[in-house]
Amino acid sequence: MPIPHLFYVPLHRHEQQITIELPFDGRIRFIGTHIHLFGESIELFNVSRQERVWKRTMKPDRVGSAHMEVYSSAQGYPVRAAETHRLTRIYDHPTSHDVDGVTGIFMFYSLD
């Protein structure tokens, strides 16, 4: 199922959510992300269990750019195919010109 991921970020603070069902029983071992300029945070939330799986916020580094930490666990986060998850991205766009936004997460997992 393709999910559009390129859009223009509205002015000021903007939150966008999408609900997904992961198509496997297994464990999430690693989550990384890619987010464009003015991206504030990304969160993966297990709606079925009402618990946060992972949330990361932008952290400026010493050269003026930004990065996000990754999730990494040898034990992994257990998921079931019937569970519903919500992916939330937040942007804060302070300028008056168009800014494109791309947000993506990359998950590595093992199957049960």
Biopython code that builds the backbone (N, CA, C, O; Angstrom):
import numpy as np
from Bio.PDB.StructureBuilder import StructureBuilder

atoms = [
    (1, "MET", "N", (0.848, -1.173, 0.000)),
    (1, "MET", "CA", (0.000, 0.000, 0.000)),
    (1, "MET", "C", (0.890, 1.231, 0.000)),
    (1, "MET", "O", (1.519, 1.518, 1.018)),
    (2, "PRO", "N", (0.968, 1.968, -1.097)),
    (2, "PRO", "CA", (1.777, 3.187, -1.102)),
    (2, "PRO", "C", (1.114, 4.290, -0.289)),
    (2, "PRO", "O", (-0.103, 4.470, -0.340)),
    (3, "ILE", "N", (1.916, 5.012, 0.449)),
    (3, "ILE", "CA", (1.433, 6.131, 1.252)),
    (3, "ILE", "C", (2.165, 7.376, 0.768)),
    (3, "ILE", "O", (3.393, 7.424, 0.839)),
    (4, "PRO", "N", (1.441, 8.393, 0.275)),
    (4, "PRO", "CA", (2.139, 9.607, -0.178)),
    (4, "PRO", "C", (2.960, 10.211, 0.949)),
    (4, "PRO", "O", (2.496, 10.305, 2.085)),
    (5, "HIS", "N", (4.168, 10.614, 0.634)),
    (5, "HIS", "CA", (5.046, 11.137, 1.678)),
    (5, "HIS", "C", (5.641, 12.494, 1.344)),
    (5, "HIS", "O", (6.359, 13.057, 2.171)),
    (6, "LEU", "N", (5.366, 13.050, 0.148)),
    (6, "LEU", "CA", (5.865, 14.367, -0.201)),
    (6, "LEU", "C", (4.707, 15.353, -0.156)),
    (6, "LEU", "O", (3.657, 15.103, -0.747)),
    (7, "PHE", "N", (4.887, 16.467, 0.537)),
    (7, "PHE", "CA", (3.833, 17.460, 0.687)),
    (7, "PHE", "C", (4.478, 18.801, 0.999)),
    (7, "PHE", "O", (5.662, 18.865, 1.328)),
    (8, "TYR", "N", (3.699, 19.869, 0.897)),
    (8, "TYR", "CA", (4.177, 21.175, 1.320)),
    (8, "TYR", "C", (3.741, 21.398, 2.763)),
    (8, "TYR", "O", (2.581, 21.187, 3.117)),
    (9, "VAL", "N", (4.686, 21.825, 3.581)),
    (9, "VAL", "CA", (4.440, 22.007, 5.005)),
    (9, "VAL", "C", (3.667, 23.308, 5.212)),
    (9, "VAL", "O", (4.133, 24.367, 4.791)),
    (10, "PRO", "N", (2.509, 23.253, 5.844)),
    (10, "PRO", "CA", (1.771, 24.490, 6.137)),
    (10, "PRO", "C", (2.573, 25.391, 7.079)),
    (10, "PRO", "O", (3.478, 24.932, 7.776)),
    (11, "LEU", "N", (2.227, 26.672, 7.086)),
    (11, "LEU", "CA", (2.886, 27.609, 7.990)),
    (11, "LEU", "C", (2.600, 27.242, 9.441)),
    (11, "LEU", "O", (1.545, 26.699, 9.769)),
    (12, "HIS", "N", (3.541, 27.545, 10.277)),
    (12, "HIS", "CA", (3.450, 27.356, 11.727)),
    (12, "HIS", "C", (3.482, 25.871, 12.095)),
    (12, "HIS", "O", (3.924, 25.039, 11.302)),
    (13, "ARG", "N", (3.027, 25.555, 13.263)),
    (13, "ARG", "CA", (3.082, 24.178, 13.771)),
    (13, "ARG", "C", (1.999, 23.339, 13.105)),
    (13, "ARG", "O", (0.846, 23.758, 13.003)),
    (14, "HIS", "N", (2.390, 22.134, 12.648)),
    (14, "HIS", "CA", (1.483, 21.262, 11.921)),
    (14, "HIS", "C", (1.734, 19.814, 12.331)),
    (14, "HIS", "O", (2.873, 19.348, 12.334)),
    (15, "GLU", "N", (0.676, 19.121, 12.672)),
    (15, "GLU", "CA", (0.764, 17.706, 13.042)),
    (15, "GLU", "C", (-0.037, 16.891, 12.041)),
    (15, "GLU", "O", (-1.158, 17.254, 11.684)),
    (16, "GLN", "N", (0.548, 15.787, 11.590)),
    (16, "GLN", "CA", (-0.140, 14.898, 10.661)),
    (16, "GLN", "C", (0.005, 13.471, 11.168)),
    (16, "GLN", "O", (1.076, 13.068, 11.621)),
    (17, "GLN", "N", (-1.087, 12.708, 11.086)),
    (17, "GLN", "CA", (-1.091, 11.337, 11.575)),
    (17, "GLN", "C", (-1.612, 10.398, 10.499)),
    (17, "GLN", "O", (-2.420, 10.778, 9.652)),
    (18, "ILE", "N", (-1.135, 9.175, 10.555)),
    (18, "ILE", "CA", (-1.652, 8.107, 9.708)),
    (18, "ILE", "C", (-1.703, 6.843, 10.564)),
    (18, "ILE", "O", (-0.820, 6.600, 11.387)),
    (19, "THR", "N", (-2.740, 6.052, 10.358)),
    (19, "THR", "CA", (-2.894, 4.801, 11.087)),
    (19, "THR", "C", (-2.493, 3.651, 10.166)),
    (19, "THR", "O", (-2.891, 3.604, 9.002)),
    (20, "ILE", "N", (-1.705, 2.734, 10.703)),
    (20, "ILE", "CA", (-1.216, 1.604, 9.919)),
    (20, "ILE", "C", (-1.351, 0.317, 10.714)),
    (20, "ILE", "O", (-1.420, 0.335, 11.943)),
    (21, "GLU", "N", (-1.386, -0.797, 9.999)),
    (21, "GLU", "CA", (-1.277, -2.117, 10.609)),
    (21, "GLU", "C", (-0.057, -2.778, 9.998)),
    (21, "GLU", "O", (0.021, -2.946, 8.781)),
    (22, "LEU", "N", (0.887, -3.151, 10.832)),
    (22, "LEU", "CA", (2.080, -3.827, 10.332)),
    (22, "LEU", "C", (1.679, -5.259, 9.946)),
    (22, "LEU", "O", (0.986, -5.920, 10.719)),
    (23, "PRO", "N", (2.091, -5.745, 8.790)),
    (23, "PRO", "CA", (1.595, -7.019, 8.269)),
    (23, "PRO", "C", (2.380, -8.249, 8.739)),
    (23, "PRO", "O", (2.617, -9.171, 7.959)),
    (24, "PHE", "N", (2.778, -8.259, 9.999)),
    (24, "PHE", "CA", (3.559, -9.408, 10.463)),
    (24, "PHE", "C", (3.457, -9.558, 11.979)),
    (24, "PHE", "O", (3.156, -8.600, 12.691)),
    (25, "ASP", "N", (3.708, -10.756, 12.451)),
    (25, "ASP", "CA", (3.943, -11.031, 13.863)),
    (25, "ASP", "C", (5.452, -11.117, 14.028)),
    (25, "ASP", "O", (6.111, -11.889, 13.331)),
    (26, "GLY", "N", (5.995, -10.342, 14.932)),
    (26, "GLY", "CA", (7.437, -10.364, 15.110)),
    (26, "GLY", "C", (7.903, -9.321, 16.094)),
    (26, "GLY", "O", (7.176, -8.936, 17.009)),
    (27, "ARG", "N", (9.124, -8.869, 15.894)),
    (27, "ARG", "CA", (9.734, -7.877, 16.780)),
    (27, "ARG", "C", (10.451, -6.822, 15.953)),
    (27, "ARG", "O", (11.218, -7.136, 15.043)),
    (28, "ILE", "N", (10.187, -5.565, 16.290)),
    (28, "ILE", "CA", (10.914, -4.460, 15.667)),
    (28, "ILE", "C", (12.260, -4.369, 16.369)),
    (28, "ILE", "O", (12.319, -4.251, 17.593)),
    (29, "ARG", "N", (13.341, -4.422, 15.595)),
    (29, "ARG", "CA", (14.699, -4.401, 16.161)),
    (29, "ARG", "C", (15.384, -3.043, 15.998)),
    (29, "ARG", "O", (16.241, -2.672, 16.800)),
    (30, "PHE", "N", (15.000, -2.307, 14.955)),
    (30, "PHE", "CA", (15.669, -1.037, 14.658)),
    (30, "PHE", "C", (14.674, -0.116, 13.966)),
    (30, "PHE", "O", (13.906, -0.558, 13.111)),
    (31, "ILE", "N", (14.684, 1.182, 14.338)),
    (31, "ILE", "CA", (13.895, 2.196, 13.645)),
    (31, "ILE", "C", (14.806, 3.406, 13.429)),
    (31, "ILE", "O", (15.418, 3.920, 14.365)),
    (32, "GLY", "N", (14.876, 3.839, 12.185)),
    (32, "GLY", "CA", (15.573, 5.067, 11.829)),
    (32, "GLY", "C", (14.593, 5.963, 11.102)),
    (32, "GLY", "O", (13.473, 5.546, 10.806)),
    (33, "THR", "N", (14.996, 7.181, 10.810)),
    (33, "THR", "CA", (14.067, 8.111, 10.189)),
    (33, "THR", "C", (14.766, 9.061, 9.240)),
    (33, "THR", "O", (15.984, 9.238, 9.271)),
    (34, "HIS", "N", (13.950, 9.661, 8.401)),
    (34, "HIS", "CA", (14.382, 10.756, 7.531)),
    (34, "HIS", "C", (13.281, 11.803, 7.599)),
    (34, "HIS", "O", (12.111, 11.481, 7.393)),
    (35, "ILE", "N", (13.639, 13.056, 7.886)),
    (35, "ILE", "CA", (12.641, 14.124, 7.968)),
    (35, "ILE", "C", (13.262, 15.399, 7.418)),
    (35, "ILE", "O", (14.430, 15.691, 7.672)),
    (36, "HIS", "N", (12.475, 16.153, 6.666)),
    (36, "HIS", "CA", (12.969, 17.368, 6.030)),
    (36, "HIS", "C", (13.000, 18.559, 6.984)),
    (36, "HIS", "O", (12.623, 18.466, 8.153)),
    (37, "LEU", "N", (13.460, 19.670, 6.442)),
    (37, "LEU", "CA", (13.626, 20.923, 7.165)),
    (37, "LEU", "C", (12.368, 21.302, 7.943)),
    (37, "LEU", "O", (11.258, 21.157, 7.432)),
    (38, "PHE", "N", (12.528, 21.773, 9.138)),
    (38, "PHE", "CA", (11.485, 22.205, 10.069)),
    (38, "PHE", "C", (10.729, 21.042, 10.693)),
    (38, "PHE", "O", (9.750, 21.258, 11.408)),
    (39, "GLY", "N", (11.164, 19.808, 10.435)),
    (39, "GLY", "CA", (10.569, 18.671, 11.122)),
    (39, "GLY", "C", (10.961, 18.690, 12.577)),
    (39, "GLY", "O", (12.130, 18.885, 12.909)),
    (40, "GLU", "N", (9.992, 18.488, 13.451)),
    (40, "GLU", "CA", (10.238, 18.505, 14.896)),
    (40, "GLU", "C", (10.353, 17.112, 15.484)),
    (40, "GLU", "O", (11.289, 16.820, 16.228)),
    (41, "SER", "N", (9.393, 16.246, 15.147)),
    (41, "SER", "CA", (9.405, 14.922, 15.764)),
    (41, "SER", "C", (8.625, 13.918, 14.931)),
    (41, "SER", "O", (7.824, 14.269, 14.065)),
    (42, "ILE", "N", (8.897, 12.650, 15.233)),
    (42, "ILE", "CA", (8.187, 11.515, 14.656)),
    (42, "ILE", "C", (7.904, 10.546, 15.798)),
    (42, "ILE", "O", (8.764, 10.297, 16.643)),
    (43, "GLU", "N", (6.684, 10.002, 15.814)),
    (43, "GLU", "CA", (6.308, 9.061, 16.863)),
    (43, "GLU", "C", (5.583, 7.869, 16.249)),
    (43, "GLU", "O", (4.739, 8.027, 15.367)),
    (44, "LEU", "N", (5.925, 6.670, 16.730)),
    (44, "LEU", "CA", (5.187, 5.450, 16.405)),
    (44, "LEU", "C", (4.499, 5.008, 17.693)),
    (44, "LEU", "O", (5.156, 4.744, 18.700)),
    (45, "PHE", "N", (3.168, 4.930, 17.651)),
    (45, "PHE", "CA", (2.358, 4.650, 18.842)),
    (45, "PHE", "C", (1.505, 3.413, 18.581)),
    (45, "PHE", "O", (0.845, 3.322, 17.546)),
    (46, "ASN", "N", (1.515, 2.462, 19.512)),
    (46, "ASN", "CA", (0.688, 1.260, 19.405)),
    (46, "ASN", "C", (-0.690, 1.596, 19.961)),
    (46, "ASN", "O", (-0.874, 1.650, 21.177)),
    (47, "VAL", "N", (-1.663, 1.823, 19.072)),
    (47, "VAL", "CA", (-3.017, 2.196, 19.468)),
    (47, "VAL", "C", (-3.693, 1.041, 20.186)),
    (47, "VAL", "O", (-4.422, 1.256, 21.155)),
    (48, "SER", "N", (-3.459, -0.186, 19.724)),
    (48, "SER", "CA", (-4.093, -1.359, 20.330)),
    (48, "SER", "C", (-3.719, -1.518, 21.795)),
    (48, "SER", "O", (-4.560, -1.899, 22.608)),
    (49, "ARG", "N", (-2.480, -1.232, 22.142)),
    (49, "ARG", "CA", (-2.012, -1.359, 23.535)),
    (49, "ARG", "C", (-1.956, -0.028, 24.271)),
    (49, "ARG", "O", (-1.667, 0.012, 25.467)),
    (50, "GLN", "N", (-2.231, 1.067, 23.556)),
    (50, "GLN", "CA", (-2.148, 2.413, 24.141)),
    (50, "GLN", "C", (-0.778, 2.673, 24.759)),
    (50, "GLN", "O", (-0.663, 3.083, 25.914)),
    (51, "GLU", "N", (0.280, 2.417, 23.939)),
    (51, "GLU", "CA", (1.634, 2.676, 24.419)),
    (51, "GLU", "C", (2.522, 3.186, 23.290)),
    (51, "GLU", "O", (2.382, 2.796, 22.130)),
    (52, "ARG", "N", (3.421, 4.052, 23.663)),
    (52, "ARG", "CA", (4.388, 4.584, 22.705)),
    (52, "ARG", "C", (5.426, 3.522, 22.413)),
    (52, "ARG", "O", (5.999, 2.930, 23.327)),
    (53, "VAL", "N", (5.667, 3.284, 21.127)),
    (53, "VAL", "CA", (6.725, 2.377, 20.707)),
    (53, "VAL", "C", (8.040, 3.142, 20.642)),
    (53, "VAL", "O", (9.074, 2.680, 21.125)),
    (54, "TRP", "N", (7.973, 4.347, 20.021)),
    (54, "TRP", "CA", (9.193, 5.100, 19.760)),
    (54, "TRP", "C", (8.833, 6.535, 19.410)),
    (54, "TRP", "O", (7.877, 6.768, 18.670)),
    (55, "LYS", "N", (9.569, 7.481, 19.920)),
    (55, "LYS", "CA", (9.413, 8.882, 19.541)),
    (55, "LYS", "C", (10.787, 9.530, 19.548)),
    (55, "LYS", "O", (11.584, 9.340, 20.467)),
    (56, "ARG", "N", (11.043, 10.302, 18.498)),
    (56, "ARG", "CA", (12.305, 11.021, 18.430)),
    (56, "ARG", "C", (12.052, 12.458, 18.012)),
    (56, "ARG", "O", (11.165, 12.743, 17.207)),
    (57, "THR", "N", (12.843, 13.350, 18.572)),
    (57, "THR", "CA", (12.767, 14.765, 18.223)),
    (57, "THR", "C", (14.097, 15.183, 17.609)),
    (57, "THR", "O", (15.141, 14.586, 17.870)),
    (58, "MET", "N", (14.028, 16.220, 16.790)),
    (58, "MET", "CA", (15.242, 16.730, 16.151)),
    (58, "MET", "C", (16.189, 17.277, 17.210)),
    (58, "MET", "O", (15.763, 17.910, 18.176)),
    (59, "LYS", "N", (17.467, 17.024, 17.015)),
    (59, "LYS", "CA", (18.493, 17.527, 17.914)),
    (59, "LYS", "C", (19.552, 18.234, 17.073)),
    (59, "LYS", "O", (20.187, 17.607, 16.226)),
    (60, "PRO", "N", (19.751, 19.551, 17.303)),
    (60, "PRO", "CA", (20.787, 20.247, 16.531)),
    (60, "PRO", "C", (22.175, 19.729, 16.886)),
    (60, "PRO", "O", (22.447, 19.386, 18.036)),
    (61, "ASP", "N", (23.040, 19.676, 15.892)),
    (61, "ASP", "CA", (24.418, 19.290, 16.192)),
    (61, "ASP", "C", (25.323, 20.518, 16.117)),
    (61, "ASP", "O", (24.844, 21.637, 15.937)),
    (62, "ARG", "N", (26.590, 20.312, 16.252)),
    (62, "ARG", "CA", (27.523, 21.437, 16.374)),
    (62, "ARG", "C", (27.745, 22.206, 15.075)),
    (62, "ARG", "O", (28.268, 23.320, 15.112)),
    (63, "VAL", "N", (27.367, 21.647, 13.934)),
    (63, "VAL", "CA", (27.613, 22.343, 12.669)),
    (63, "VAL", "C", (26.350, 22.993, 12.112)),
    (63, "VAL", "O", (26.347, 23.452, 10.970)),
    (64, "GLY", "N", (25.286, 23.037, 12.896)),
    (64, "GLY", "CA", (24.091, 23.747, 12.483)),
    (64, "GLY", "C", (23.050, 22.899, 11.791)),
    (64, "GLY", "O", (21.963, 23.398, 11.496)),
    (65, "SER", "N", (23.334, 21.636, 11.519)),
    (65, "SER", "CA", (22.308, 20.771, 10.952)),
    (65, "SER", "C", (21.631, 20.030, 12.105)),
    (65, "SER", "O", (21.826, 20.382, 13.268)),
    (66, "ALA", "N", (20.857, 19.029, 11.794)),
    (66, "ALA", "CA", (20.138, 18.324, 12.853)),
    (66, "ALA", "C", (20.133, 16.830, 12.552)),
    (66, "ALA", "O", (20.350, 16.403, 11.418)),
    (67, "HIS", "N", (19.882, 16.058, 13.587)),
    (67, "HIS", "CA", (19.796, 14.609, 13.427)),
    (67, "HIS", "C", (18.789, 14.059, 14.423)),
    (67, "HIS", "O", (18.391, 14.748, 15.363)),
    (68, "MET", "N", (18.382, 12.823, 14.214)),
    (68, "MET", "CA", (17.504, 12.127, 15.146)),
    (68, "MET", "C", (18.187, 10.843, 15.575)),
    (68, "MET", "O", (18.882, 10.200, 14.788)),
    (69, "GLU", "N", (17.986, 10.484, 16.807)),
    (69, "GLU", "CA", (18.504, 9.224, 17.309)),
    (69, "GLU", "C", (17.666, 8.080, 16.747)),
    (69, "GLU", "O", (16.544, 8.289, 16.286)),
    (70, "VAL", "N", (18.209, 6.892, 16.789)),
    (70, "VAL", "CA", (17.508, 5.715, 16.296)),
    (70, "VAL", "C", (17.046, 4.848, 17.462)),
    (70, "VAL", "O", (17.531, 4.988, 18.585)),
    (71, "TYR", "N", (16.105, 3.953, 17.180)),
    (71, "TYR", "CA", (15.708, 2.918, 18.135)),
    (71, "TYR", "C", (16.468, 1.666, 17.746)),
    (71, "TYR", "O", (16.491, 1.282, 16.576)),
    (72, "SER", "N", (17.086, 1.033, 18.720)),
    (72, "SER", "CA", (17.805, -0.204, 18.476)),
    (72, "SER", "C", (17.691, -1.079, 19.710)),
    (72, "SER", "O", (17.996, -0.637, 20.817)),
    (73, "SER", "N", (17.251, -2.328, 19.525)),
    (73, "SER", "CA", (17.068, -3.220, 20.657)),
    (73, "SER", "C", (17.294, -4.669, 20.226)),
    (73, "SER", "O", (16.672, -5.142, 19.275)),
    (74, "ALA", "N", (18.177, -5.364, 20.923)),
    (74, "ALA", "CA", (18.396, -6.784, 20.640)),
    (74, "ALA", "C", (17.144, -7.595, 20.994)),
    (74, "ALA", "O", (16.806, -8.553, 20.298)),
    (75, "GLN", "N", (16.458, -7.210, 22.078)),
    (75, "GLN", "CA", (15.231, -7.895, 22.484)),
    (75, "GLN", "C", (14.094, -7.570, 21.516)),
    (75, "GLN", "O", (13.290, -8.443, 21.188)),
    (76, "GLY", "N", (14.025, -6.334, 21.063)),
    (76, "GLY", "CA", (13.013, -5.913, 20.101)),
    (76, "GLY", "C", (11.678, -5.588, 20.748)),
    (76, "GLY", "O", (11.392, -5.987, 21.877)),
    (77, "TYR", "N", (10.866, -4.845, 19.990)),
    (77, "TYR", "CA", (9.515, -4.500, 20.432)),
    (77, "TYR", "C", (8.545, -5.459, 19.755)),
    (77, "TYR", "O", (8.482, -5.492, 18.526)),
    (78, "PRO", "N", (7.771, -6.255, 20.537)),
    (78, "PRO", "CA", (6.876, -7.245, 19.929)),
    (78, "PRO", "C", (5.652, -6.598, 19.278)),
    (78, "PRO", "O", (5.022, -5.715, 19.862)),
    (79, "VAL", "N", (5.323, -7.045, 18.064)),
    (79, "VAL", "CA", (4.132, -6.578, 17.359)),
    (79, "VAL", "C", (3.356, -7.773, 16.822)),
    (79, "VAL", "O", (3.919, -8.835, 16.557)),
    (80, "ARG", "N", (2.060, -7.574, 16.671)),
    (80, "ARG", "CA", (1.171, -8.583, 16.092)),
    (80, "ARG", "C", (0.458, -7.971, 14.904)),
    (80, "ARG", "O", (0.158, -6.777, 14.899)),
    (81, "ALA", "N", (0.187, -8.782, 13.899)),
    (81, "ALA", "CA", (-0.414, -8.291, 12.650)),
    (81, "ALA", "C", (-1.770, -7.627, 12.882)),
    (81, "ALA", "O", (-2.142, -6.745, 12.108)),
    (82, "ALA", "N", (-2.509, -8.004, 13.890)),
    (82, "ALA", "CA", (-3.846, -7.440, 14.125)),
    (82, "ALA", "C", (-3.809, -6.095, 14.855)),
    (82, "ALA", "O", (-4.842, -5.435, 14.970)),
    (83, "GLU", "N", (-2.654, -5.683, 15.342)),
    (83, "GLU", "CA", (-2.562, -4.430, 16.101)),
    (83, "GLU", "C", (-2.542, -3.213, 15.181)),
    (83, "GLU", "O", (-2.031, -3.269, 14.062)),
    (84, "THR", "N", (-3.103, -2.120, 15.672)),
    (84, "THR", "CA", (-3.124, -0.857, 14.954)),
    (84, "THR", "C", (-2.060, 0.063, 15.537)),
    (84, "THR", "O", (-1.905, 0.156, 16.755)),
    (85, "HIS", "N", (-1.327, 0.744, 14.654)),
    (85, "HIS", "CA", (-0.293, 1.699, 15.053)),
    (85, "HIS", "C", (-0.597, 3.046, 14.418)),
    (85, "HIS", "O", (-1.222, 3.125, 13.361)),
    (86, "ARG", "N", (-0.146, 4.099, 15.075)),
    (86, "ARG", "CA", (-0.310, 5.457, 14.559)),
    (86, "ARG", "C", (1.073, 6.086, 14.410)),
    (86, "ARG", "O", (1.882, 6.067, 15.338)),
    (87, "LEU", "N", (1.326, 6.637, 13.243)),
    (87, "LEU", "CA", (2.557, 7.351, 12.978)),
    (87, "LEU", "C", (2.222, 8.840, 12.940)),
    (87, "LEU", "O", (1.370, 9.267, 12.161)),
    (88, "THR", "N", (2.889, 9.625, 13.775)),
    (88, "THR", "CA", (2.629, 11.067, 13.876)),
    (88, "THR", "C", (3.903, 11.829, 13.554)),
    (88, "THR", "O", (4.975, 11.525, 14.077)),
    (89, "ARG", "N", (3.772, 12.824, 12.684)),
    (89, "ARG", "CA", (4.908, 13.707, 12.401)),
    (89, "ARG", "C", (4.492, 15.139, 12.703)),
    (89, "ARG", "O", (3.356, 15.540, 12.448)),
    (90, "ILE", "N", (5.430, 15.898, 13.249)),
    (90, "ILE", "CA", (5.168, 17.297, 13.595)),
    (90, "ILE", "C", (6.224, 18.168, 12.926)),
    (90, "ILE", "O", (7.423, 17.907, 13.020)),
    (91, "TYR", "N", (5.745, 19.208, 12.250)),
    (91, "TYR", "CA", (6.600, 20.222, 11.639)),
    (91, "TYR", "C", (6.266, 21.568, 12.268)),
    (91, "TYR", "O", (5.135, 21.803, 12.692)),
    (92, "ASP", "N", (7.259, 22.445, 12.324)),
    (92, "ASP", "CA", (7.028, 23.825, 12.739)),
    (92, "ASP", "C", (7.697, 24.725, 11.701)),
    (92, "ASP", "O", (8.916, 24.896, 11.707)),
    (93, "HIS", "N", (6.898, 25.289, 10.827)),
    (93, "HIS", "CA", (7.374, 26.044, 9.665)),
    (93, "HIS", "C", (7.265, 27.541, 9.946)),
    (93, "HIS", "O", (6.159, 28.081, 9.918)),
    (94, "PRO", "N", (8.375, 28.228, 10.217)),
    (94, "PRO", "CA", (8.324, 29.633, 10.600)),
    (94, "PRO", "C", (8.442, 30.627, 9.441)),
    (94, "PRO", "O", (8.325, 31.831, 9.667)),
    (95, "THR", "N", (8.670, 30.159, 8.203)),
    (95, "THR", "CA", (8.889, 31.084, 7.096)),
    (95, "THR", "C", (7.605, 31.300, 6.299)),
    (95, "THR", "O", (6.585, 30.668, 6.572)),
    (96, "SER", "N", (7.662, 32.189, 5.320)),
    (96, "SER", "CA", (6.488, 32.465, 4.490)),
    (96, "SER", "C", (6.602, 31.832, 3.102)),
    (96, "SER", "O", (5.730, 32.049, 2.261)),
    (97, "HIS", "N", (7.648, 31.063, 2.848)),
    (97, "HIS", "CA", (7.789, 30.428, 1.535)),
    (97, "HIS", "C", (7.472, 28.933, 1.611)),
    (97, "HIS", "O", (7.509, 28.330, 2.684)),
    (98, "ASP", "N", (7.160, 28.348, 0.446)),
    (98, "ASP", "CA", (6.840, 26.924, 0.387)),
    (98, "ASP", "C", (8.053, 26.087, 0.779)),
    (98, "ASP", "O", (9.175, 26.347, 0.346)),
    (99, "VAL", "N", (7.804, 25.092, 1.597)),
    (99, "VAL", "CA", (8.836, 24.154, 2.024)),
    (99, "VAL", "C", (8.267, 22.757, 1.832)),
    (99, "VAL", "O", (7.181, 22.448, 2.322)),
    (100, "ASP", "N", (9.011, 21.907, 1.109)),
    (100, "ASP", "CA", (8.521, 20.542, 0.945)),
    (100, "ASP", "C", (8.868, 19.722, 2.180)),
    (100, "ASP", "O", (9.892, 19.936, 2.828)),
    (101, "GLY", "N", (8.005, 18.802, 2.477)),
    (101, "GLY", "CA", (8.219, 17.946, 3.637)),
    (101, "GLY", "C", (8.220, 16.495, 3.222)),
    (101, "GLY", "O", (7.343, 16.047, 2.484)),
    (102, "VAL", "N", (9.195, 15.773, 3.693)),
    (102, "VAL", "CA", (9.254, 14.331, 3.505)),
    (102, "VAL", "C", (9.567, 13.739, 4.858)),
    (102, "VAL", "O", (10.478, 14.189, 5.553)),
    (103, "THR", "N", (8.817, 12.744, 5.219)),
    (103, "THR", "CA", (9.053, 12.048, 6.472)),
    (103, "THR", "C", (8.998, 10.555, 6.199)),
    (103, "THR", "O", (8.078, 10.079, 5.534)),
    (104, "GLY", "N", (9.946, 9.834, 6.692)),
    (104, "GLY", "CA", (9.927, 8.390, 6.526)),
    (104, "GLY", "C", (10.560, 7.714, 7.713)),
    (104, "GLY", "O", (11.471, 8.257, 8.339)),
    (105, "ILE", "N", (10.077, 6.529, 8.022)),
    (105, "ILE", "CA", (10.747, 5.701, 9.024)),
    (105, "ILE", "C", (11.183, 4.411, 8.343)),
    (105, "ILE", "O", (10.552, 3.940, 7.397)),
    (106, "PHE", "N", (12.259, 3.863, 8.840)),
    (106, "PHE", "CA", (12.827, 2.640, 8.323)),
    (106, "PHE", "C", (12.886, 1.645, 9.471)),
    (106, "PHE", "O", (13.525, 1.898, 10.492)),
    (107, "MET", "N", (12.214, 0.511, 9.298)),
    (107, "MET", "CA", (12.180, -0.492, 10.364)),
    (107, "MET", "C", (12.846, -1.778, 9.914)),
    (107, "MET", "O", (12.617, -2.260, 8.805)),
    (108, "PHE", "N", (13.662, -2.317, 10.783)),
    (108, "PHE", "CA", (14.189, -3.648, 10.599)),
    (108, "PHE", "C", (13.532, -4.515, 11.669)),
    (108, "PHE", "O", (13.433, -4.114, 12.829)),
    (109, "TYR", "N", (13.091, -5.688, 11.278)),
    (109, "TYR", "CA", (12.351, -6.530, 12.198)),
    (109, "TYR", "C", (12.664, -8.000, 11.938)),
    (109, "TYR", "O", (13.219, -8.361, 10.900)),
    (110, "SER", "N", (12.302, -8.821, 12.888)),
    (110, "SER", "CA", (12.404, -10.271, 12.716)),
    (110, "SER", "C", (10.997, -10.853, 12.872)),
    (110, "SER", "O", (10.184, -10.344, 13.643)),
    (111, "LEU", "N", (10.731, -11.909, 12.140)),
    (111, "LEU", "CA", (9.432, -12.564, 12.205)),
    (111, "LEU", "C", (9.428, -13.623, 13.291)),
    (111, "LEU", "O", (10.453, -14.243, 13.574)),
    (112, "ASP", "N", (8.262, -13.827, 13.897)),
    (112, "ASP", "CA", (8.129, -14.909, 14.881)),
    (112, "ASP", "C", (7.977, -16.235, 14.158)),
    (112, "ASP", "O", (7.850, -17.277, 14.800)),
]
sb = StructureBuilder()
sb.init_structure("model")
sb.init_model(0)
sb.init_chain("A")
sb.init_seg("    ")
for serial, (resi, resn, name, xyz) in enumerate(atoms, 1):
    if name == "N":
        sb.init_residue(resn, " ", resi, " ")
    sb.init_atom(name, np.array(xyz, "f"), 0.0, 1.0, " ", f" {name:<3s}", serial, name[0])
structure = sb.get_structure()
